[in-house]
Amino acid sequence: MSDQGRTLDPTDWEAVRSVGHRMLDALVDGLRDVREGPAWSPLPPEVKARFHEPAPLEGRGADAVWEELRRSVLPYRLGNVHPRFWARVMGTGTVTGALAALAGAAMNSNLSGLESSAVHVEAQVVGWLKELMGFPASASGLLTSGCSLANLIGLQVARDRVGGAGVKAEGLQSVPGRLVGYASEEAHSSVARAFAVLGLGNGSLRRVPVDAGFRMDVGALERAIDADLRAGHRPFCVVGSAGTVNTGATDPLPALADLARARGLAFHVDAAFGAWARLSPRLRDQVRGLERADSIAFDLHKWGAVPYGVGCVLVRDAEAHRRTFQASAAYLAPHPRGVSAVEYAGHELGPELSRPFRGLGPWMAFQEHGLDRLRQAVEKNVEQAARVAARVRREPELELTAPVPLNVVTFRYRGRGLSDEQLDVLNAEVVMRIQESGLAVPSTTRLRGRTVIRLAIVNHRSLDEDLDLLVDAVLETGRAVAAEARP
């Protein structure tokens, strides 16, 4: 076989173009008409069985692959592009975001310290984000796969700031005393995961109690720090939350910033979606103090209107950020000219060397929509959450289970004559039935030891009537399940 025959390029470019046009038309039509379909569909057993078939030895061609994609994959997507999807905190994406992903894949850039337009796009996006979040232009920043990696990076910088050069060279055994950090009971699970990955262990993360509004209790935090100092431990960071995943609460960031500075601790903020409140003059005060953090982590694939997965970490001390991750190797050496004369060395700001072109989605989204339209989408979702909360308060069969400061609503069907344990089971069953019906996708969580229904509204396609349908469905399904539960 000739070298020409061993390429993976198609032998018939026009045939591939035809498949591509059909695919693009189907994908755009699917987003245009998404409201007409179910919010979620379970995969039938016969479809699941196709995903257990062995890898083919002989290629089937682009046409056959497209047909299988159309038949077995596209109809059973998660559903977060649907206007009635409010589970966890799932971004919705946009049509232009899908096109950006296509363009980025065609360019196939590797942002590993080599000069290309992709590097300048990411640097520009990071510059925009620094300004939006109130960070100085001298700060450092990196686009990541999401907030989990962004939290890990911010906390590693904080760890190495206290541990010094020894912790990078010799590990935690070079640091006298046990390093401990602090986050609220409501902090995201990625914070605990970061402590485990960094070798600190979950036992080194102190979970601080929260107040009635599910915000970190600053007095309890001070007492925990004092107790650790008496025990000979070394407190090194405080992790604040701006928009907790359970209730949308924001910790008292100014007070945490003051305390961290007074105690010589790093102040990191997990602001996965709450950071975007800074776009709105009406909401900005909720996250006041975010701009005082040493580092912040947030997502762009939620309210940032881009497809998964793009997050960002910003670090105030650029040199400390670079020092934490910089590694030397002959094959990575820069030169004053040529392809390795890169100006923005993102590969030295996180654990990844090979990095995809994450910046194109936000770069296109910011320019297509503008900050004003993004702000309006954020404000709409917050208004919708307040509207749902008001409706819940008016319904005798429903109970609001937490304040609604931002875009997360938690409530439950309470009915009559059922114990708390029975209501836990009932509310979980209500959510599963509504999901399986395809009408909408809420989720559940646990608050104060009870199972509650949770809506996280970051969906730019959601209308007020969509949320009304959901509340109506909770009432109707709750009555049916309650009737089944009674003897």
WOLIN-V179825 format. One line per field, one symbol per residue. ss: DSSP state (@ for helix, = for strand, . for the rest). phi: phi as a letter, one per 40 degrees, with the letter a starting at -180 (. if undefined). burial: I if it has 9 or more other C-alpha atoms within 8 Angstrom, else O. A space follows every 50 residues. Layout:
BEGIN
ss: ???
phi: ???
burial: ???
END
This chain:
BEGIN
ss: ..@@@@......@@@@@@@@@@@@@@@@@@@@.@@@........@@@@@@ ...........@@@@@@@@@@@@@@@........=.........@@@@@@ @@@@@@@.........@@@@@@@@@@@@@@@@.......=====..@@@@ @@@@@@@@@@@@@.@@@@@@.@@@....======....@@@@@@@@@... .@@@====.=.....=.@@@@@@@@@@@@@...=========.......= ..@@@@@@@@@@@..=====...@@@@@@....@@@@..@@@..=====. ..........=====..@@@@@@@@....@@@.............@@@.. ........@@@@@@@@@@@@@@@@@@@@@@@@@@@@@@@@@@@@...=== .......======......@@@@@@@@@@@@@@@@@@...=.=====..= ======.......@@@@@@@@@@@@@@@@@@@@@@..
phi: .cddcccccccbccccdcccccccccccccccbdccbccabcccdccdcc cbcccccbcbgcccccccdccbbdcbcdhccccbbbcfbbcbgbcccccc cccccccfcbcbgbcacdcccccccccdcccccgcccccbaacbcicccc cdcdcccccccccgcccccbgcccbcgccbbbacccccccccccccccgc gcccbcccdbcccgbdcccccccccccccccgcbcbabbcbbgcccbgcb cccdcccccccccgbcbbbcbdbcdccccbdcbdccbdhdccccabbabb cbccgbccbbbabbbcccccccccbcbbadcbccbcbgcccccbcccbba ccccbcccccdccccccccgccccdccccccccccccccccccccccbbc badbcbbbbbaacbfagbcdcccdcccccdcccccccgcabcbbabbfgb cbcbbbcbbcccbdccccdccdccccccccccccccc
burial: OOOOOOOOOOOOOOOIOOIOOOIOOOOIOOIOOIIOOIIIIOOOOOIIOO OOOOOOOOOOOOOOIIOIIIOIIOOIOOIIIIIIIIIIIIIIIIOIIIOI IOOIOOOOIIIIIIIOOIIIIIIOIIIOOIIIIOIOOOIIIIIIIIIIII IIIIIIIIIIOOIOOIIIOOIIOIIOOIIIIIIIIIIIOIIIIIIIOIOI IIOIIIOIIIOOOIIIIIOIIOOIIOOIIOOOIIIIIIIIIIIIIIIIII IIIIOIIOOIIOOOIIIIIIIIIIIIIIIIOOIIOOIIIIOOIIIIIIII IIIIIIIOIIIIIIIIIIOIIIOIIOOOOOOOOOOOOOOIIIOOIIIIII OOIOIOIIIIIIIIIIOOIIOOOIIOIIIOIIIIIIOIIOOIIOOOIIII IIOIOIIIIIIIIIIOOOOOOOIIIIIIIIIOIIIIOIIIIIIIIOIOOO IIIIIIIIIOOIOOOIIIOIIOIIIOIIIOIIOOOOO
END
